[in-house]
Amino acid sequence: MGLSAARKIEVVTTVAELRARIAEWRAEGLTVGLVPTMGALHEGHMSLFRQAKMMADKVVVSVFVNPTQFGPNEDFDAYPRKLEEDCFKAKMAGASLVFAPAVEDMYPKGNATLVDVTGPIVDCLCGLARPGHFRGVATVVSKLLLMVLPDVAIFGEKDYQQLMVIRRMVTDLAIPVRIEGAPIHREVDGLALSSRNAYLSDSERANANRLYKSLWQAGQDILGGKRVQDALDWVADELVRLGFGRIDYLELRDAETLAEMDRLDRPARLFAAVFMGKTRLIDNLPVEPRPL
Ligand code: AMP
């Protein structure tokens, strides 16, 4: 086997091929992990593949830019697509199979079923800023879980609200899978890795990490006793000063229920979605009161 063949990972595009391969693994008694992605893979995704590989014998990576989770004025067409590079990265990080379906495979002709998680977990943050987004996410993730039937599926805390929505959905629909969260992977300067960072110009990129830095500072200030609203106001002023654009949200919320919090009396997270130029950046970090 030549070097290039050794580097190749198996890629399947249809549900039938996917199920056939997984059935073979199951017949050998192997466990299966799934990491759903939209491709344009980076080190953040790869950290999820490595985590999955520690938890399961075989790791399936799905690469699918899911149209139903994009709003009409969002970047579905522009979203980066790099399947060949993605396959290489998936293999390097321990995955065994890439599932890269066409839109018609995920949404067969005449499809008429959506999965809609409702209630406080979706009625805030990205659920308000991107109407219909989580319906698209829940729909595609439920399809992927039913196609792969993995033992474990991994989701990044980078999309913390998404992780909570999926946990809710899996509980409510009694889907037999363990959902695991994975920590946010950051550049050395603090910027959370994201496929959308590729949209940033050099000068935007140079300042983009200040989102994390100012959130981190606000977290420290809240832990030090600063009023939550004052800390959030300070971040908003900082972001404007640093050249960020529209702020979709900047909030402290309960780490479990996502209920809004105006003082730190239980484990919380700071959440932000803010534009840098045309690029929408999201980030979040834990703020946990120290035990007395
Ligand atoms: P995406 O391709 O953006 O849909 O992301 C696929 C998965 O990778 C999701 O579970 C994301 O939360 C996760 N992910 C994306 N970026 C990061 C990151 N910087 N650190 C950890 N997980 C991430």
py3Dmol code that shows the C-alpha trace and the ligand (Angstrom):
import py3Dmol

protein = """\
ATOM      1  CA  MET A   1       0.000   0.000   0.000  1.00  0.00           C
ATOM      2  CA  GLY A   2       1.461   3.392  -1.045  1.00  0.00           C
ATOM      3  CA  LEU A   3       1.603   6.375   1.258  1.00  0.00           C
ATOM      4  CA  SER A   4      -1.369   8.081  -0.375  1.00  0.00           C
ATOM      5  CA  ALA A   5      -3.490   4.919  -0.054  1.00  0.00           C
ATOM      6  CA  ALA A   6      -2.483   4.620   3.606  1.00  0.00           C
ATOM      7  CA  ARG A   7      -3.712   8.165   4.126  1.00  0.00           C
ATOM      8  CA  LYS A   8      -7.093   7.508   2.525  1.00  0.00           C
ATOM      9  CA  ILE A   9     -10.123   7.070   4.713  1.00  0.00           C
ATOM     10  CA  GLU A  10     -13.209   5.217   3.537  1.00  0.00           C
ATOM     11  CA  VAL A  11     -15.909   7.625   2.366  1.00  0.00           C
ATOM     12  CA  VAL A  12     -19.548   6.632   1.893  1.00  0.00           C
ATOM     13  CA  THR A  13     -22.321   8.809   0.566  1.00  0.00           C
ATOM     14  CA  THR A  14     -25.468   6.707   0.920  1.00  0.00           C
ATOM     15  CA  VAL A  15     -27.320   5.481   3.976  1.00  0.00           C
ATOM     16  CA  ALA A  16     -27.231   1.901   2.633  1.00  0.00           C
ATOM     17  CA  GLU A  17     -23.416   1.895   2.385  1.00  0.00           C
ATOM     18  CA  LEU A  18     -23.141   3.493   5.802  1.00  0.00           C
ATOM     19  CA  ARG A  19     -25.390   0.899   7.424  1.00  0.00           C
ATOM     20  CA  ALA A  20     -23.593  -1.983   5.676  1.00  0.00           C
ATOM     21  CA  ARG A  21     -20.194  -0.935   7.026  1.00  0.00           C
ATOM     22  CA  ILE A  22     -21.540  -0.346  10.532  1.00  0.00           C
ATOM     23  CA  ALA A  23     -23.299  -3.739  10.485  1.00  0.00           C
ATOM     24  CA  GLU A  24     -19.925  -5.369   9.785  1.00  0.00           C
ATOM     25  CA  TRP A  25     -18.374  -3.604  12.765  1.00  0.00           C
ATOM     26  CA  ARG A  26     -21.284  -4.561  14.971  1.00  0.00           C
ATOM     27  CA  ALA A  27     -20.929  -8.207  13.876  1.00  0.00           C
ATOM     28  CA  GLU A  28     -17.337  -8.049  15.158  1.00  0.00           C
ATOM     29  CA  GLY A  29     -18.592  -6.689  18.490  1.00  0.00           C
ATOM     30  CA  LEU A  30     -17.083  -3.226  17.951  1.00  0.00           C
ATOM     31  CA  THR A  31     -18.474  -0.016  19.444  1.00  0.00           C
ATOM     32  CA  VAL A  32     -19.205   3.062  17.322  1.00  0.00           C
ATOM     33  CA  GLY A  33     -18.824   6.792  17.951  1.00  0.00           C
ATOM     34  CA  LEU A  34     -20.283   9.576  15.799  1.00  0.00           C
ATOM     35  CA  VAL A  35     -19.071  13.145  15.361  1.00  0.00           C
ATOM     36  CA  PRO A  36     -21.443  15.227  13.221  1.00  0.00           C
ATOM     37  CA  THR A  37     -19.784  18.147  11.389  1.00  0.00           C
ATOM     38  CA  MET A  38     -20.363  20.527   8.508  1.00  0.00           C
ATOM     39  CA  GLY A  39     -16.810  19.975   7.250  1.00  0.00           C
ATOM     40  CA  ALA A  40     -14.054  22.569   6.657  1.00  0.00           C
ATOM     41  CA  LEU A  41     -12.457  20.664   9.491  1.00  0.00           C
ATOM     42  CA  HIS A  42      -9.986  22.239  11.900  1.00  0.00           C
ATOM     43  CA  GLU A  43      -8.192  21.258  15.110  1.00  0.00           C
ATOM     44  CA  GLY A  44     -11.395  21.826  17.096  1.00  0.00           C
ATOM     45  CA  HIS A  45     -13.181  19.125  15.122  1.00  0.00           C
ATOM     46  CA  MET A  46     -10.124  16.896  15.339  1.00  0.00           C
ATOM     47  CA  SER A  47     -10.117  17.141  19.128  1.00  0.00           C
ATOM     48  CA  LEU A  48     -13.668  15.729  19.005  1.00  0.00           C
ATOM     49  CA  PHE A  49     -12.554  12.832  16.758  1.00  0.00           C
ATOM     50  CA  ARG A  50      -9.735  12.009  19.185  1.00  0.00           C
ATOM     51  CA  GLN A  51     -12.140  12.095  22.124  1.00  0.00           C
ATOM     52  CA  ALA A  52     -14.547   9.829  20.215  1.00  0.00           C
ATOM     53  CA  LYS A  53     -11.713   7.410  19.454  1.00  0.00           C
ATOM     54  CA  MET A  54     -11.026   7.116  23.192  1.00  0.00           C
ATOM     55  CA  MET A  55     -14.670   6.205  23.771  1.00  0.00           C
ATOM     56  CA  ALA A  56     -15.423   3.883  20.853  1.00  0.00           C
ATOM     57  CA  ASP A  57     -13.617   1.375  18.618  1.00  0.00           C
ATOM     58  CA  LYS A  58     -14.734   2.998  15.382  1.00  0.00           C
ATOM     59  CA  VAL A  59     -15.422   6.666  14.731  1.00  0.00           C
ATOM     60  CA  VAL A  60     -17.780   7.899  12.027  1.00  0.00           C
ATOM     61  CA  VAL A  61     -17.427  11.542  10.995  1.00  0.00           C
ATOM     62  CA  SER A  62     -20.342  12.998   9.089  1.00  0.00           C
ATOM     63  CA  VAL A  63     -19.634  15.912   6.762  1.00  0.00           C
ATOM     64  CA  PHE A  64     -22.826  17.617   5.679  1.00  0.00           C
ATOM     65  CA  VAL A  65     -23.575  21.303   5.235  1.00  0.00           C
ATOM     66  CA  ASN A  66     -27.149  21.124   6.426  1.00  0.00           C
ATOM     67  CA  PRO A  67     -29.369  23.559   4.502  1.00  0.00           C
ATOM     68  CA  THR A  68     -32.215  23.486   7.033  1.00  0.00           C
ATOM     69  CA  GLN A  69     -30.157  25.068   9.805  1.00  0.00           C
ATOM     70  CA  PHE A  70     -29.260  28.153   7.748  1.00  0.00           C
ATOM     71  CA  GLY A  71     -31.570  31.158   7.595  1.00  0.00           C
ATOM     72  CA  PRO A  72     -32.489  32.703   4.214  1.00  0.00           C
ATOM     73  CA  ASN A  73     -29.864  35.474   4.536  1.00  0.00           C
ATOM     74  CA  GLU A  74     -27.130  33.308   6.012  1.00  0.00           C
ATOM     75  CA  ASP A  75     -24.001  31.814   4.458  1.00  0.00           C
ATOM     76  CA  PHE A  76     -25.193  28.388   3.219  1.00  0.00           C
ATOM     77  CA  ASP A  77     -23.828  28.923  -0.323  1.00  0.00           C
ATOM     78  CA  ALA A  78     -20.582  30.522   0.840  1.00  0.00           C
ATOM     79  CA  TYR A  79     -19.922  27.950   3.601  1.00  0.00           C
ATOM     80  CA  PRO A  80     -16.488  26.392   2.918  1.00  0.00           C
ATOM     81  CA  ARG A  81     -16.533  22.885   1.405  1.00  0.00           C
ATOM     82  CA  LYS A  82     -13.260  20.927   1.412  1.00  0.00           C
ATOM     83  CA  LEU A  83     -14.081  17.230   1.423  1.00  0.00           C
ATOM     84  CA  GLU A  84     -10.670  15.959   0.344  1.00  0.00           C
ATOM     85  CA  GLU A  85      -8.791  17.842   3.066  1.00  0.00           C
ATOM     86  CA  ASP A  86     -11.483  16.873   5.551  1.00  0.00           C
ATOM     87  CA  CYS A  87     -10.980  13.183   4.801  1.00  0.00           C
ATOM     88  CA  PHE A  88      -7.268  13.491   5.441  1.00  0.00           C
ATOM     89  CA  LYS A  89      -7.837  15.284   8.759  1.00  0.00           C
ATOM     90  CA  ALA A  90     -10.490  12.804   9.863  1.00  0.00           C
ATOM     91  CA  LYS A  91      -8.103   9.933   9.193  1.00  0.00           C
ATOM     92  CA  MET A  92      -5.214  11.683  10.967  1.00  0.00           C
ATOM     93  CA  ALA A  93      -7.358  12.132  14.061  1.00  0.00           C
ATOM     94  CA  GLY A  94      -8.380   8.478  14.271  1.00  0.00           C
ATOM     95  CA  ALA A  95     -11.693   8.308  12.402  1.00  0.00           C
ATOM     96  CA  SER A  96     -12.559   5.172  10.415  1.00  0.00           C
ATOM     97  CA  LEU A  97     -15.272   6.386   8.079  1.00  0.00           C
ATOM     98  CA  VAL A  98     -16.510   9.653   6.577  1.00  0.00           C
ATOM     99  CA  PHE A  99     -20.208   9.870   5.768  1.00  0.00           C
ATOM    100  CA  ALA A 100     -20.698  12.647   3.208  1.00  0.00           C
ATOM    101  CA  PRO A 101     -24.281  12.429   1.968  1.00  0.00           C
ATOM    102  CA  ALA A 102     -25.885  14.582  -0.708  1.00  0.00           C
ATOM    103  CA  VAL A 103     -28.796  16.797   0.301  1.00  0.00           C
ATOM    104  CA  GLU A 104     -31.187  14.328  -1.417  1.00  0.00           C
ATOM    105  CA  ASP A 105     -29.936  11.489   0.816  1.00  0.00           C
ATOM    106  CA  MET A 106     -30.587  13.421   4.005  1.00  0.00           C
ATOM    107  CA  TYR A 107     -33.829  14.955   2.763  1.00  0.00           C
ATOM    108  CA  PRO A 108     -35.437  12.431   0.378  1.00  0.00           C
ATOM    109  CA  LYS A 109     -37.918  13.752  -2.174  1.00  0.00           C
ATOM    110  CA  GLY A 110     -41.186  14.660  -0.496  1.00  0.00           C
ATOM    111  CA  ASN A 111     -39.658  14.727   2.996  1.00  0.00           C
ATOM    112  CA  ALA A 112     -42.078  16.263   5.452  1.00  0.00           C
ATOM    113  CA  THR A 113     -40.710  15.564   8.931  1.00  0.00           C
ATOM    114  CA  LEU A 114     -39.005  18.086  11.190  1.00  0.00           C
ATOM    115  CA  VAL A 115     -37.815  17.701  14.770  1.00  0.00           C
ATOM    116  CA  ASP A 116     -38.664  20.766  16.834  1.00  0.00           C
ATOM    117  CA  VAL A 117     -37.289  21.101  20.357  1.00  0.00           C
ATOM    118  CA  THR A 118     -39.314  23.777  22.152  1.00  0.00           C
ATOM    119  CA  GLY A 119     -39.156  25.657  25.444  1.00  0.00           C
ATOM    120  CA  PRO A 120     -36.643  27.721  27.381  1.00  0.00           C
ATOM    121  CA  ILE A 121     -33.546  25.963  26.029  1.00  0.00           C
ATOM    122  CA  VAL A 122     -34.310  27.154  22.486  1.00  0.00           C
ATOM    123  CA  ASP A 123     -36.134  30.407  23.297  1.00  0.00           C
ATOM    124  CA  CYS A 124     -32.913  32.328  23.901  1.00  0.00           C
ATOM    125  CA  LEU A 125     -29.451  33.059  22.500  1.00  0.00           C
ATOM    126  CA  CYS A 126     -29.030  31.561  18.986  1.00  0.00           C
ATOM    127  CA  GLY A 127     -32.603  30.259  19.122  1.00  0.00           C
ATOM    128  CA  LEU A 128     -33.838  33.874  19.056  1.00  0.00           C
ATOM    129  CA  ALA A 129     -31.078  35.299  16.873  1.00  0.00           C
ATOM    130  CA  ARG A 130     -31.419  32.548  14.229  1.00  0.00           C
ATOM    131  CA  PRO A 131     -35.109  31.547  14.009  1.00  0.00           C
ATOM    132  CA  GLY A 132     -35.503  27.932  12.895  1.00  0.00           C
ATOM    133  CA  HIS A 133     -31.806  27.170  13.346  1.00  0.00           C
ATOM    134  CA  PHE A 134     -32.255  24.575  16.085  1.00  0.00           C
ATOM    135  CA  ARG A 135     -35.144  22.940  14.223  1.00  0.00           C
ATOM    136  CA  GLY A 136     -32.684  22.308  11.389  1.00  0.00           C
ATOM    137  CA  VAL A 137     -30.006  21.094  13.793  1.00  0.00           C
ATOM    138  CA  ALA A 138     -32.345  18.769  15.727  1.00  0.00           C
ATOM    139  CA  THR A 139     -33.759  17.395  12.483  1.00  0.00           C
ATOM    140  CA  VAL A 140     -30.400  16.577  10.920  1.00  0.00           C
ATOM    141  CA  VAL A 141     -28.849  15.249  14.130  1.00  0.00           C
ATOM    142  CA  SER A 142     -31.814  12.965  14.803  1.00  0.00           C
ATOM    143  CA  LYS A 143     -31.490  11.608  11.234  1.00  0.00           C
ATOM    144  CA  LEU A 144     -27.739  11.048  11.666  1.00  0.00           C
ATOM    145  CA  LEU A 145     -28.252   9.315  15.021  1.00  0.00           C
ATOM    146  CA  LEU A 146     -30.864   7.003  13.488  1.00  0.00           C
ATOM    147  CA  MET A 147     -28.674   6.270  10.474  1.00  0.00           C
ATOM    148  CA  VAL A 148     -25.542   5.448  12.471  1.00  0.00           C
ATOM    149  CA  LEU A 149     -27.091   4.261  15.770  1.00  0.00           C
ATOM    150  CA  PRO A 150     -23.814   5.002  17.563  1.00  0.00           C
ATOM    151  CA  ASP A 151     -23.008   4.138  21.179  1.00  0.00           C
ATOM    152  CA  VAL A 152     -21.746   7.674  21.729  1.00  0.00           C
ATOM    153  CA  ALA A 153     -21.961  10.983  19.864  1.00  0.00           C
ATOM    154  CA  ILE A 154     -19.698  13.958  20.604  1.00  0.00           C
ATOM    155  CA  PHE A 155     -20.611  17.645  20.346  1.00  0.00           C
ATOM    156  CA  GLY A 156     -18.419  20.651  21.108  1.00  0.00           C
ATOM    157  CA  GLU A 157     -19.120  23.126  23.891  1.00  0.00           C
ATOM    158  CA  LYS A 158     -18.259  25.778  21.288  1.00  0.00           C
ATOM    159  CA  ASP A 159     -21.954  25.393  20.382  1.00  0.00           C
ATOM    160  CA  TYR A 160     -23.057  25.017  23.988  1.00  0.00           C
ATOM    161  CA  GLN A 161     -26.739  25.701  23.372  1.00  0.00           C
ATOM    162  CA  GLN A 162     -26.728  23.141  20.554  1.00  0.00           C
ATOM    163  CA  LEU A 163     -25.304  20.551  22.965  1.00  0.00           C
ATOM    164  CA  MET A 164     -28.127  21.281  25.414  1.00  0.00           C
ATOM    165  CA  VAL A 165     -30.763  21.090  22.653  1.00  0.00           C
ATOM    166  CA  ILE A 166     -29.424  17.710  21.545  1.00  0.00           C
ATOM    167  CA  ARG A 167     -29.340  16.345  25.084  1.00  0.00           C
ATOM    168  CA  ARG A 168     -32.983  17.428  25.484  1.00  0.00           C
ATOM    169  CA  MET A 169     -33.982  15.831  22.165  1.00  0.00           C
ATOM    170  CA  VAL A 170     -32.210  12.534  22.877  1.00  0.00           C
ATOM    171  CA  THR A 171     -33.881  12.314  26.292  1.00  0.00           C
ATOM    172  CA  ASP A 172     -37.319  13.225  24.942  1.00  0.00           C
ATOM    173  CA  LEU A 173     -37.170  10.823  21.987  1.00  0.00           C
ATOM    174  CA  ALA A 174     -35.435   8.086  24.026  1.00  0.00           C
ATOM    175  CA  ILE A 175     -32.741   7.752  21.376  1.00  0.00           C
ATOM    176  CA  PRO A 176     -30.345   5.108  22.746  1.00  0.00           C
ATOM    177  CA  VAL A 177     -27.083   7.052  22.551  1.00  0.00           C
ATOM    178  CA  ARG A 178     -24.724   8.676  25.041  1.00  0.00           C
ATOM    179  CA  ILE A 179     -24.165  12.367  24.284  1.00  0.00           C
ATOM    180  CA  GLU A 180     -20.763  13.726  25.311  1.00  0.00           C
ATOM    181  CA  GLY A 181     -19.619  17.354  25.322  1.00  0.00           C
ATOM    182  CA  ALA A 182     -16.070  18.363  24.395  1.00  0.00           C
ATOM    183  CA  PRO A 183     -14.206  21.475  25.554  1.00  0.00           C
ATOM    184  CA  ILE A 184     -13.692  24.453  23.251  1.00  0.00           C
ATOM    185  CA  HIS A 185     -10.463  24.270  21.284  1.00  0.00           C
ATOM    186  CA  ARG A 186      -8.832  27.704  20.933  1.00  0.00           C
ATOM    187  CA  GLU A 187      -6.027  29.315  18.984  1.00  0.00           C
ATOM    188  CA  VAL A 188      -3.046  30.270  21.147  1.00  0.00           C
ATOM    189  CA  ASP A 189      -4.372  33.833  21.367  1.00  0.00           C
ATOM    190  CA  GLY A 190      -7.743  32.644  22.665  1.00  0.00           C
ATOM    191  CA  LEU A 191      -9.935  32.766  19.540  1.00  0.00           C
ATOM    192  CA  ALA A 192     -12.235  29.726  19.451  1.00  0.00           C
ATOM    193  CA  LEU A 193     -11.561  27.696  16.309  1.00  0.00           C
ATOM    194  CA  SER A 194     -14.404  27.875  13.804  1.00  0.00           C
ATOM    195  CA  SER A 195     -14.802  27.091  10.114  1.00  0.00           C
ATOM    196  CA  ARG A 196     -16.178  30.632   9.773  1.00  0.00           C
ATOM    197  CA  ASN A 197     -12.878  32.168  10.975  1.00  0.00           C
ATOM    198  CA  ALA A 198     -11.731  31.677   7.363  1.00  0.00           C
ATOM    199  CA  TYR A 199     -14.020  34.605   6.442  1.00  0.00           C
ATOM    200  CA  LEU A 200     -12.002  37.027   8.625  1.00  0.00           C
ATOM    201  CA  SER A 201      -9.572  39.447   6.952  1.00  0.00           C
ATOM    202  CA  ASP A 202      -6.093  39.713   8.494  1.00  0.00           C
ATOM    203  CA  SER A 203      -6.970  42.841  10.436  1.00  0.00           C
ATOM    204  CA  GLU A 204     -10.297  41.382  11.625  1.00  0.00           C
ATOM    205  CA  ARG A 205      -8.504  38.194  12.673  1.00  0.00           C
ATOM    206  CA  ALA A 206      -5.953  40.231  14.635  1.00  0.00           C
ATOM    207  CA  ASN A 207      -8.732  41.640  16.848  1.00  0.00           C
ATOM    208  CA  ALA A 208     -11.151  38.681  16.860  1.00  0.00           C
ATOM    209  CA  ASN A 209      -9.517  37.066  19.901  1.00  0.00           C
ATOM    210  CA  ARG A 210     -10.521  40.080  21.976  1.00  0.00           C
ATOM    211  CA  LEU A 211     -14.002  38.593  22.188  1.00  0.00           C
ATOM    212  CA  TYR A 212     -12.658  35.755  24.323  1.00  0.00           C
ATOM    213  CA  LYS A 213     -10.333  38.034  26.260  1.00  0.00           C
ATOM    214  CA  SER A 214     -13.082  40.448  27.217  1.00  0.00           C
ATOM    215  CA  LEU A 215     -15.493  37.628  28.096  1.00  0.00           C
ATOM    216  CA  TRP A 216     -12.791  36.076  30.250  1.00  0.00           C
ATOM    217  CA  GLN A 217     -12.153  39.411  31.980  1.00  0.00           C
ATOM    218  CA  ALA A 218     -15.879  39.866  32.618  1.00  0.00           C
ATOM    219  CA  GLY A 219     -16.033  36.370  34.099  1.00  0.00           C
ATOM    220  CA  GLN A 220     -13.174  37.218  36.445  1.00  0.00           C
ATOM    221  CA  ASP A 221     -14.856  40.496  37.418  1.00  0.00           C
ATOM    222  CA  ILE A 222     -18.165  38.751  38.155  1.00  0.00           C
ATOM    223  CA  LEU A 223     -16.331  36.175  40.256  1.00  0.00           C
ATOM    224  CA  GLY A 224     -14.671  39.096  42.043  1.00  0.00           C
ATOM    225  CA  GLY A 225     -18.065  40.554  42.947  1.00  0.00           C
ATOM    226  CA  LYS A 226     -18.799  42.969  40.094  1.00  0.00           C
ATOM    227  CA  ARG A 227     -22.500  43.316  39.236  1.00  0.00           C
ATOM    228  CA  VAL A 228     -23.358  41.073  36.290  1.00  0.00           C
ATOM    229  CA  GLN A 229     -24.963  43.898  34.300  1.00  0.00           C
ATOM    230  CA  ASP A 230     -21.959  46.165  34.866  1.00  0.00           C
ATOM    231  CA  ALA A 231     -19.608  43.429  33.660  1.00  0.00           C
ATOM    232  CA  LEU A 232     -21.721  42.829  30.543  1.00  0.00           C
ATOM    233  CA  ASP A 233     -21.924  46.570  29.819  1.00  0.00           C
ATOM    234  CA  TRP A 234     -18.137  46.742  30.063  1.00  0.00           C
ATOM    235  CA  VAL A 235     -17.761  43.908  27.520  1.00  0.00           C
ATOM    236  CA  ALA A 236     -20.212  45.580  25.132  1.00  0.00           C
ATOM    237  CA  ASP A 237     -18.244  48.861  25.330  1.00  0.00           C
ATOM    238  CA  GLU A 238     -14.960  47.006  24.811  1.00  0.00           C
ATOM    239  CA  LEU A 239     -16.299  45.214  21.731  1.00  0.00           C
ATOM    240  CA  VAL A 240     -17.489  48.458  20.153  1.00  0.00           C
ATOM    241  CA  ARG A 241     -14.147  50.086  20.951  1.00  0.00           C
ATOM    242  CA  LEU A 242     -12.275  47.151  19.351  1.00  0.00           C
ATOM    243  CA  GLY A 243     -14.201  47.394  16.085  1.00  0.00           C
ATOM    244  CA  PHE A 244     -16.752  44.600  16.508  1.00  0.00           C
ATOM    245  CA  GLY A 245     -20.135  45.144  14.890  1.00  0.00           C
ATOM    246  CA  ARG A 246     -23.643  44.035  15.849  1.00  0.00           C
ATOM    247  CA  ILE A 247     -23.962  42.147  19.119  1.00  0.00           C
ATOM    248  CA  ASP A 248     -26.663  39.460  18.800  1.00  0.00           C
ATOM    249  CA  TYR A 249     -26.382  38.628  22.492  1.00  0.00           C
ATOM    250  CA  LEU A 250     -24.103  38.969  25.467  1.00  0.00           C
ATOM    251  CA  GLU A 251     -25.540  37.240  28.509  1.00  0.00           C
ATOM    252  CA  LEU A 252     -24.863  35.267  31.681  1.00  0.00           C
ATOM    253  CA  ARG A 253     -27.035  32.155  31.869  1.00  0.00           C
ATOM    254  CA  ASP A 254     -27.479  29.072  34.040  1.00  0.00           C
ATOM    255  CA  ALA A 255     -25.101  26.371  32.770  1.00  0.00           C
ATOM    256  CA  GLU A 256     -27.829  23.695  32.981  1.00  0.00           C
ATOM    257  CA  THR A 257     -31.154  25.356  32.195  1.00  0.00           C
ATOM    258  CA  LEU A 258     -29.868  28.375  30.227  1.00  0.00           C
ATOM    259  CA  ALA A 259     -32.131  30.594  32.391  1.00  0.00           C
ATOM    260  CA  GLU A 260     -30.898  34.187  32.487  1.00  0.00           C
ATOM    261  CA  MET A 261     -28.987  35.173  35.651  1.00  0.00           C
ATOM    262  CA  ASP A 262     -28.401  38.625  37.082  1.00  0.00           C
ATOM    263  CA  ARG A 263     -26.190  37.407  39.891  1.00  0.00           C
ATOM    264  CA  LEU A 264     -23.800  34.530  40.259  1.00  0.00           C
ATOM    265  CA  ASP A 265     -25.467  32.158  42.727  1.00  0.00           C
ATOM    266  CA  ARG A 266     -24.918  28.918  40.793  1.00  0.00           C
ATOM    267  CA  PRO A 267     -22.755  27.584  37.944  1.00  0.00           C
ATOM    268  CA  ALA A 268     -23.199  29.822  34.932  1.00  0.00           C
ATOM    269  CA  ARG A 269     -21.825  30.515  31.476  1.00  0.00           C
ATOM    270  CA  LEU A 270     -21.180  33.741  29.662  1.00  0.00           C
ATOM    271  CA  PHE A 271     -22.490  33.621  26.088  1.00  0.00           C
ATOM    272  CA  ALA A 272     -21.765  35.962  23.211  1.00  0.00           C
ATOM    273  CA  ALA A 273     -22.579  36.211  19.520  1.00  0.00           C
ATOM    274  CA  VAL A 274     -21.085  39.220  17.805  1.00  0.00           C
ATOM    275  CA  PHE A 275     -20.154  40.265  14.302  1.00  0.00           C
ATOM    276  CA  MET A 276     -16.606  41.075  13.238  1.00  0.00           C
ATOM    277  CA  GLY A 277     -17.138  42.582   9.802  1.00  0.00           C
ATOM    278  CA  LYS A 278     -19.469  40.149   8.020  1.00  0.00           C
ATOM    279  CA  THR A 279     -18.445  37.196  10.196  1.00  0.00           C
ATOM    280  CA  ARG A 280     -20.650  36.125  13.089  1.00  0.00           C
ATOM    281  CA  LEU A 281     -18.505  34.828  15.952  1.00  0.00           C
ATOM    282  CA  ILE A 282     -19.903  32.902  18.911  1.00  0.00           C
ATOM    283  CA  ASP A 283     -18.134  32.032  22.124  1.00  0.00           C
ATOM    284  CA  ASN A 284     -18.916  31.041  25.687  1.00  0.00           C
ATOM    285  CA  LEU A 285     -17.118  30.223  28.900  1.00  0.00           C
ATOM    286  CA  PRO A 286     -17.940  28.875  32.340  1.00  0.00           C
ATOM    287  CA  VAL A 287     -18.291  31.158  35.352  1.00  0.00           C
ATOM    288  CA  GLU A 288     -18.552  29.076  38.471  1.00  0.00           C
ATOM    289  CA  PRO A 289     -18.897  30.540  41.957  1.00  0.00           C
ATOM    290  CA  ARG A 290     -16.188  29.368  44.302  1.00  0.00           C
ATOM    291  CA  PRO A 291     -17.421  27.197  47.170  1.00  0.00           C
ATOM    292  CA  LEU A 292     -17.463  29.152  50.487  1.00  0.00           C
TER     293      LEU A 292
END
"""
ligand_1 = """\
23
AMP
P -19.596 22.410 12.809
O -18.812 21.766 11.726
O -19.291 23.857 12.996
O -21.073 22.101 12.730
O -19.093 21.723 14.150
C -19.150 20.332 14.325
C -18.879 20.019 15.768
O -17.592 20.490 16.126
C -19.886 20.683 16.724
O -20.206 19.778 17.779
C -19.111 21.867 17.225
O -19.524 22.307 18.509
C -17.710 21.305 17.273
N -16.712 22.370 17.253
C -16.594 23.349 16.331
N -15.584 24.182 16.683
C -15.070 23.725 17.842
C -14.036 24.151 18.713
N -13.309 25.243 18.471
N -13.798 23.423 19.834
C -14.538 22.312 20.108
N -15.534 21.856 19.327
C -15.804 22.553 18.210
"""
view = py3Dmol.view(width=600, height=400)
view.addModel(protein, "pdb")
view.setStyle({"model": 0}, {"cartoon": {"style": "trace"}})
view.addModel(ligand_1, "xyz")
view.setStyle({"model": 1}, {"stick": {}})
view.zoomTo()
view.show()
